[in-house]
């Protein structure tokens, strides 16, 4: 239609937006056709406009009653020019009240899709409207739309695939399990993008513990939060009958006082729900007793999981159907794909294999490349950037190369690919740019830290000969017998020795030859020692300065000592805080537990 406001339609449009029934009641009495007239830009009726606001429920109720009263019920679901009716709008915006009202008038409309094939049920899932979705599930039978052929219902085919994947992508795992319980075969369906429910789960690594990024305290709290394991994802909750009221009250109180703890609890509950959902999907798939179907669904699921790093999903699939470990895409098996994608948690599943892992190490791809060739190639950018700084990125790449080197046959270490390159040649060629960036990163970091360390050396050395209070006639320091003076001497000595050590370490970095192997241990070790020494020297220098202030002003203006000490400590403290995260990552990456290790005791193959 041609969109033109007329003076008479404008009050109706505004009334629908503002939930103002009284202002248009008389207008509708005079001209009932206006109640179902298309007056909006997209040819919306007053009912659609009001439903879309999700706050004009009174207007909607009165309008529906009046439309039925005048015998125009058949026009209640008049659609826009795009084919969306009021129920589609209600589902899309999550308007539960009006959804219930409209379904009550014509229950069969729950099965009517818009021209794009989207039913109200699917729209509710798509837009993340959980309560509306749950309600529509109870009102949408497994029947085709009115006038359509059999087998085109909302829970079968592409429609079913869309529904379950959209529900999972919205994070409604309890609802997803309910749908699966009602219609088990829905997990066998693919959505409009050709993806299954298992793939949808795999694409959300945050659904699993491996995808969470918790710090030390977060992991500790996570381990302490009680979650009862249940086969029903809807029952996963902290407050269960087997926990005492005192414990439940304690955790409720923590949720109120510290919202971060509630977030951790919600994450743990979500992880439990995801694991239950994966297990349920695997049970249904394997229950089909159809090898081709099992191979396709589980195989596509683990392929997606490798890319996103959801190793828990892969582990469950292999435990359900061990042979799926040999599923390949373009000649890449599970562990080869994990190496290519640099997903160490997926790769670590090799530690849960028996000696069958020898067959993993001997596989070649279409370019005659073995696993070590793949480890020699540069990691995908999104995985490379997980590590801070080019130098540590180079270190992680070397760690991958050394790890894979342990598992392959000795002859494969010098094997040639189709381009006549050994794995080491490939590594050197693919990492030359990263090597250069790592060299620049190391030099820049060492240079900036050397300046600070050199200044600290200068100050500490000078302070040793210009002690606070000066010297007596006999050459002894005036405050020699004071305990605070001894604190000054010790801290100044520590500052001098540690800052000197720091300078030497950073000079060692600046004069390094920067070979590939140096980035694995030698350079990170020097940087670690240099930073630790630098932080120690800064702390010692601040203590020495504080001791000096205390000695000088203690008998006069004592109250000024504290603010002066704090003010002068700010610059050094800021520098330390800025560099401390780098130090932590260096220590963890170089001396911490390896990222390549056995993750649990569940044997897979």
WOCORWO-V845729 format. One record per residue. PSI is psi as a letter, one per 20 degrees, with the letter a starting at -180 (* if undefined). D_CENTER is the distance of its C-alpha to the mean C-alpha in Angstrom with 1 decimal. Layout:
# WOCORWO-V845729
psi=PSI d_center=D_CENTER
psi=PSI d_center=D_CENTER
This chain:
# WOCORWO-V845729
psi=q d_center=46.0
psi=p d_center=46.9
psi=o d_center=44.9
psi=p d_center=47.4
psi=p d_center=47.4
psi=q d_center=50.8
psi=h d_center=52.0
psi=h d_center=52.0
psi=h d_center=48.4
psi=g d_center=46.8
psi=h d_center=47.5
psi=g d_center=46.0
psi=g d_center=42.8
psi=h d_center=42.5
psi=h d_center=43.5
psi=h d_center=40.8
psi=h d_center=38.2
psi=j d_center=39.7
psi=k d_center=40.5
psi=n d_center=44.1
psi=h d_center=46.2
psi=h d_center=49.5
psi=i d_center=49.8
psi=i d_center=49.8
psi=g d_center=51.3
psi=h d_center=54.8
psi=g d_center=53.7
psi=h d_center=52.4
psi=h d_center=55.6
psi=h d_center=57.6
psi=n d_center=55.5
psi=h d_center=53.4
psi=h d_center=52.2
psi=h d_center=50.1
psi=h d_center=47.8
psi=j d_center=46.5
psi=q d_center=47.1
psi=o d_center=44.3
psi=i d_center=44.2
psi=r d_center=40.7
psi=h d_center=39.5
psi=k d_center=37.8
psi=k d_center=40.9
psi=q d_center=39.4
psi=r d_center=41.8
psi=h d_center=42.0
psi=g d_center=40.3
psi=g d_center=37.2
psi=g d_center=37.1
psi=g d_center=37.3
psi=g d_center=34.8
psi=h d_center=32.2
psi=h d_center=32.5
psi=k d_center=31.3
psi=j d_center=33.7
psi=l d_center=37.1
psi=h d_center=37.5
psi=g d_center=41.1
psi=g d_center=42.0
psi=g d_center=40.5
psi=g d_center=42.4
psi=h d_center=45.6
psi=g d_center=45.3
psi=g d_center=44.6
psi=g d_center=47.6
psi=h d_center=49.8
psi=g d_center=48.9
psi=h d_center=49.7
psi=h d_center=52.8
psi=j d_center=54.2
psi=k d_center=53.7
psi=k d_center=50.9
psi=h d_center=48.3
psi=i d_center=47.9
psi=j d_center=46.6
psi=h d_center=44.0
psi=k d_center=41.2
psi=p d_center=42.4
psi=r d_center=39.6
psi=r d_center=38.7
psi=h d_center=39.7
psi=i d_center=36.3
psi=j d_center=37.0
psi=p d_center=34.7
psi=r d_center=36.6
psi=h d_center=36.1
psi=h d_center=34.1
psi=g d_center=31.6
psi=g d_center=31.2
psi=g d_center=30.9
psi=h d_center=28.2
psi=h d_center=26.3
psi=i d_center=26.3
psi=k d_center=26.0
psi=n d_center=29.6
psi=g d_center=30.3
psi=g d_center=33.8
psi=h d_center=35.1
psi=g d_center=33.4
psi=g d_center=35.4
psi=g d_center=38.5
psi=g d_center=38.4
psi=h d_center=37.7
psi=h d_center=40.6
psi=h d_center=42.8
psi=n d_center=41.9
psi=h d_center=39.7
psi=i d_center=39.9
psi=i d_center=38.0
psi=h d_center=34.7
psi=i d_center=35.3
psi=o d_center=36.1
psi=r d_center=33.6
psi=r d_center=33.6
psi=i d_center=34.8
psi=j d_center=31.3
psi=j d_center=31.3
psi=o d_center=29.0
psi=r d_center=30.3
psi=h d_center=29.6
psi=g d_center=27.6
psi=h d_center=25.3
psi=h d_center=25.1
psi=g d_center=24.0
psi=g d_center=21.1
psi=g d_center=20.3
psi=j d_center=20.2
psi=k d_center=18.5
psi=n d_center=21.7
psi=g d_center=21.5
psi=g d_center=25.0
psi=h d_center=26.7
psi=g d_center=25.0
psi=g d_center=26.2
psi=g d_center=29.7
psi=h d_center=30.0
psi=h d_center=29.2
psi=i d_center=32.3
psi=i d_center=34.4
psi=o d_center=33.5
psi=r d_center=35.6
psi=m d_center=35.1
psi=q d_center=37.7
psi=r d_center=37.9
psi=q d_center=38.4
psi=p d_center=42.0
psi=j d_center=44.1
psi=r d_center=41.6
psi=r d_center=42.1
psi=q d_center=40.9
psi=j d_center=37.6
psi=k d_center=35.7
psi=r d_center=34.4
psi=i d_center=31.0
psi=j d_center=29.7
psi=r d_center=31.0
psi=b d_center=30.5
psi=h d_center=28.1
psi=g d_center=28.2
psi=g d_center=27.0
psi=g d_center=24.3
psi=g d_center=23.0
psi=g d_center=23.2
psi=h d_center=21.2
psi=h d_center=18.4
psi=h d_center=18.2
psi=g d_center=18.2
psi=g d_center=15.3
psi=h d_center=13.3
psi=i d_center=14.3
psi=j d_center=12.9
psi=m d_center=16.5
psi=h d_center=16.7
psi=h d_center=20.0
psi=h d_center=21.5
psi=g d_center=20.5
psi=h d_center=22.3
psi=g d_center=25.2
psi=g d_center=25.5
psi=h d_center=25.4
psi=h d_center=28.1
psi=h d_center=30.2
psi=m d_center=29.8
psi=h d_center=28.7
psi=i d_center=29.5
psi=h d_center=26.8
psi=i d_center=24.4
psi=i d_center=26.8
psi=q d_center=26.6
psi=q d_center=24.8
psi=a d_center=23.7
psi=i d_center=25.0
psi=j d_center=22.6
psi=j d_center=23.8
psi=q d_center=20.6
psi=r d_center=20.9
psi=h d_center=19.1
psi=h d_center=18.0
psi=h d_center=16.5
psi=g d_center=14.6
psi=g d_center=13.0
psi=h d_center=12.3
psi=i d_center=10.6
psi=m d_center=7.7
psi=h d_center=6.5
psi=i d_center=4.6
psi=i d_center=8.3
psi=q d_center=9.4
psi=h d_center=10.1
psi=h d_center=9.5
psi=i d_center=5.8
psi=q d_center=6.0
psi=m d_center=7.1
psi=q d_center=10.4
psi=a d_center=13.6
psi=g d_center=17.0
psi=h d_center=17.9
psi=g d_center=14.7
psi=h d_center=15.2
psi=g d_center=18.8
psi=g d_center=18.4
psi=g d_center=16.1
psi=h d_center=18.9
psi=h d_center=21.5
psi=p d_center=20.3
psi=p d_center=22.5
psi=p d_center=21.2
psi=p d_center=23.9
psi=p d_center=23.1
psi=q d_center=24.6
psi=i d_center=25.0
psi=o d_center=24.5
psi=h d_center=20.9
psi=i d_center=22.7
psi=j d_center=24.2
psi=o d_center=21.3
psi=r d_center=21.8
psi=h d_center=22.7
psi=n d_center=26.1
psi=r d_center=28.1
psi=h d_center=31.9
psi=i d_center=31.9
psi=q d_center=30.5
psi=q d_center=33.1
psi=h d_center=33.3
psi=g d_center=33.2
psi=g d_center=29.8
psi=g d_center=28.4
psi=h d_center=29.9
psi=g d_center=28.5
psi=h d_center=24.9
psi=g d_center=25.6
psi=g d_center=27.1
psi=h d_center=24.1
psi=h d_center=21.9
psi=g d_center=24.4
psi=g d_center=24.9
psi=n d_center=21.4
psi=h d_center=18.8
psi=h d_center=16.0
psi=h d_center=17.4
psi=h d_center=17.3
psi=h d_center=13.5
psi=g d_center=13.3
psi=g d_center=15.8
psi=h d_center=14.1
psi=g d_center=11.0
psi=h d_center=13.6
psi=g d_center=15.5
psi=g d_center=12.8
psi=g d_center=12.4
psi=g d_center=16.1
psi=g d_center=16.5
psi=g d_center=14.4
psi=g d_center=16.5
psi=g d_center=19.6
psi=g d_center=18.8
psi=g d_center=18.4
psi=g d_center=21.6
psi=g d_center=23.4
psi=g d_center=22.7
psi=h d_center=23.9
psi=g d_center=27.0
psi=g d_center=27.9
psi=g d_center=27.5
psi=h d_center=29.6
psi=i d_center=32.0
psi=i d_center=33.0
psi=k d_center=34.9
psi=o d_center=34.5
psi=g d_center=33.4
psi=g d_center=32.7
psi=g d_center=30.4
psi=g d_center=28.6
psi=g d_center=28.3
psi=g d_center=26.9
psi=g d_center=24.4
psi=h d_center=23.1
psi=g d_center=23.4
psi=h d_center=21.4
psi=g d_center=18.7
psi=h d_center=18.5
psi=g d_center=18.8
psi=h d_center=15.7
psi=h d_center=13.9
psi=g d_center=15.2
psi=h d_center=13.8
psi=i d_center=10.1
psi=k d_center=10.8
psi=m d_center=11.1
psi=h d_center=14.2
psi=h d_center=15.0
psi=g d_center=15.8
psi=g d_center=17.9
psi=g d_center=19.7
psi=h d_center=20.7
psi=g d_center=21.9
psi=h d_center=24.0
psi=h d_center=25.4
psi=g d_center=26.4
psi=n d_center=27.9
psi=h d_center=28.4
psi=i d_center=29.9
psi=i d_center=26.6
psi=i d_center=25.8
psi=j d_center=28.2
psi=p d_center=26.6
psi=q d_center=26.6
psi=o d_center=25.6
psi=k d_center=28.0
psi=j d_center=29.3
psi=p d_center=26.0
psi=r d_center=25.5
psi=g d_center=22.3
psi=h d_center=22.5
psi=g d_center=23.8
psi=h d_center=20.8
psi=h d_center=18.5
psi=g d_center=20.6
psi=g d_center=20.5
psi=i d_center=16.7
psi=l d_center=16.5
psi=n d_center=14.4
psi=h d_center=16.1
psi=h d_center=14.9
psi=g d_center=16.4
psi=h d_center=19.3
psi=i d_center=19.9
psi=i d_center=21.0
psi=h d_center=24.2
psi=i d_center=25.1
psi=j d_center=25.3
psi=q d_center=27.9
psi=b d_center=31.6
psi=j d_center=33.8
psi=i d_center=32.7
psi=i d_center=30.2
psi=h d_center=33.2
psi=h d_center=33.1
psi=g d_center=29.5
psi=i d_center=30.8
psi=i d_center=33.8
psi=q d_center=32.2
psi=q d_center=32.9
psi=a d_center=31.4
psi=i d_center=33.6
psi=j d_center=34.0
psi=k d_center=35.3
psi=p d_center=32.4
psi=a d_center=31.3
psi=h d_center=28.1
psi=h d_center=29.1
psi=g d_center=29.6
psi=h d_center=26.0
psi=h d_center=24.8
psi=i d_center=27.2
psi=q d_center=25.5
psi=p d_center=23.0
psi=q d_center=19.3
psi=q d_center=17.4
psi=g d_center=16.6
psi=h d_center=12.8
psi=h d_center=13.1
psi=h d_center=16.0
psi=i d_center=14.4
psi=h d_center=12.0
psi=q d_center=15.4
psi=p d_center=17.3
psi=q d_center=20.7
psi=h d_center=22.7
psi=g d_center=24.6
psi=h d_center=21.7
psi=g d_center=20.3
psi=g d_center=23.8
psi=g d_center=23.9
psi=h d_center=20.8
psi=g d_center=22.5
psi=h d_center=25.6
psi=g d_center=24.0
psi=g d_center=22.8
psi=g d_center=26.3
psi=h d_center=28.0
psi=g d_center=26.0
psi=h d_center=26.8
psi=h d_center=30.3
psi=h d_center=30.9
psi=h d_center=30.4
psi=r d_center=32.4
psi=q d_center=36.2
psi=h d_center=38.2
psi=h d_center=39.7
psi=i d_center=36.4
psi=h d_center=35.7
psi=j d_center=38.5
psi=q d_center=38.1
psi=q d_center=38.4
psi=a d_center=36.4
psi=i d_center=38.1
psi=j d_center=38.2
psi=l d_center=40.0
psi=p d_center=37.2
psi=r d_center=36.3
psi=g d_center=32.7
psi=h d_center=33.6
psi=g d_center=35.0
psi=g d_center=31.9
psi=g d_center=29.8
psi=g d_center=32.2
psi=g d_center=32.3
psi=i d_center=28.6
psi=j d_center=27.8
psi=h d_center=30.7
psi=g d_center=28.8
psi=h d_center=26.0
psi=g d_center=28.9
psi=g d_center=30.6
psi=h d_center=27.5
psi=h d_center=27.1
psi=g d_center=30.8
psi=h d_center=30.6
psi=g d_center=27.6
psi=g d_center=29.5
psi=g d_center=32.7
psi=g d_center=31.2
psi=g d_center=29.5
psi=h d_center=32.7
psi=g d_center=35.0
psi=h d_center=33.4
psi=h d_center=33.4
psi=h d_center=36.9
psi=g d_center=38.2
psi=g d_center=37.0
psi=g d_center=38.2
psi=h d_center=41.6
psi=g d_center=42.1
psi=g d_center=41.4
psi=g d_center=44.0
psi=g d_center=46.5
psi=g d_center=46.1
psi=h d_center=46.2
psi=g d_center=49.3
psi=h d_center=51.1
psi=h d_center=50.4
psi=h d_center=52.1
psi=i d_center=55.4
psi=m d_center=55.2
psi=q d_center=54.6
psi=p d_center=54.4
psi=i d_center=57.8
psi=a d_center=59.6
psi=q d_center=62.2
psi=r d_center=65.5
psi=h d_center=68.8
psi=j d_center=68.5
psi=i d_center=65.2
psi=q d_center=63.0
psi=q d_center=60.0
psi=h d_center=61.0
psi=k d_center=58.2
psi=h d_center=58.4
psi=i d_center=59.0
psi=p d_center=56.1
psi=h d_center=53.0
psi=h d_center=50.7
psi=h d_center=52.5
psi=h d_center=51.5
psi=h d_center=47.9
psi=g d_center=48.3
psi=g d_center=49.9
psi=g d_center=47.3
psi=h d_center=44.3
psi=h d_center=45.9
psi=g d_center=46.7
psi=g d_center=43.1
psi=g d_center=41.9
psi=g d_center=44.4
psi=g d_center=43.7
psi=h d_center=39.9
psi=h d_center=39.9
psi=g d_center=42.4
psi=g d_center=40.2
psi=g d_center=37.2
psi=g d_center=39.4
psi=g d_center=40.6
psi=g d_center=37.1
psi=h d_center=36.0
psi=h d_center=39.3
psi=h d_center=38.6
psi=g d_center=35.3
psi=h d_center=37.1
psi=j d_center=39.9
psi=q d_center=37.8
psi=i d_center=38.3
psi=l d_center=34.6
psi=r d_center=34.8
psi=g d_center=31.8
psi=h d_center=32.3
psi=h d_center=32.5
psi=i d_center=28.8
psi=g d_center=28.1
psi=g d_center=29.9
psi=g d_center=32.8
psi=g d_center=31.2
psi=h d_center=28.1
psi=g d_center=30.8
psi=g d_center=33.0
psi=h d_center=30.2
psi=g d_center=29.1
psi=g d_center=32.8
psi=g d_center=33.4
psi=g d_center=30.6
psi=g d_center=31.5
psi=h d_center=35.1
psi=g d_center=34.4
psi=g d_center=32.5
psi=g d_center=35.3
psi=h d_center=37.9
psi=g d_center=36.4
psi=g d_center=36.3
psi=h d_center=39.9
psi=h d_center=41.1
psi=h d_center=39.9
psi=g d_center=41.6
psi=g d_center=44.8
psi=g d_center=44.8
psi=g d_center=44.4
psi=h d_center=47.2
psi=g d_center=49.4
psi=g d_center=48.9
psi=g d_center=49.7
psi=h d_center=52.9
psi=g d_center=54.1
psi=j d_center=53.7
psi=h d_center=53.9
psi=j d_center=57.5
psi=e d_center=57.1
psi=n d_center=54.1
psi=h d_center=51.8
psi=i d_center=49.4
psi=i d_center=48.4
psi=g d_center=47.1
psi=g d_center=43.7
psi=h d_center=42.6
psi=g d_center=43.9
psi=g d_center=42.0
psi=g d_center=38.7
psi=g d_center=39.2
psi=i d_center=40.0
psi=i d_center=37.1
psi=g d_center=34.5
psi=g d_center=34.5
psi=h d_center=34.2
psi=h d_center=31.6
psi=g d_center=29.4
psi=g d_center=29.8
psi=g d_center=28.8
psi=h d_center=25.7
psi=h d_center=24.6
psi=i d_center=25.3
psi=g d_center=24.1
psi=h d_center=20.4
psi=g d_center=21.8
psi=g d_center=24.2
psi=g d_center=21.6
psi=h d_center=19.6
psi=g d_center=23.0
psi=g d_center=24.2
psi=g d_center=21.2
psi=h d_center=21.1
psi=g d_center=24.9
psi=i d_center=26.0
psi=r d_center=23.1
psi=q d_center=22.4
psi=q d_center=21.8
psi=i d_center=18.4
psi=o d_center=20.8
psi=r d_center=22.0
psi=p d_center=22.7
psi=h d_center=19.8
psi=a d_center=22.1
psi=j d_center=25.7
psi=o d_center=25.2
psi=p d_center=27.4
psi=g d_center=26.4
psi=* d_center=29.2
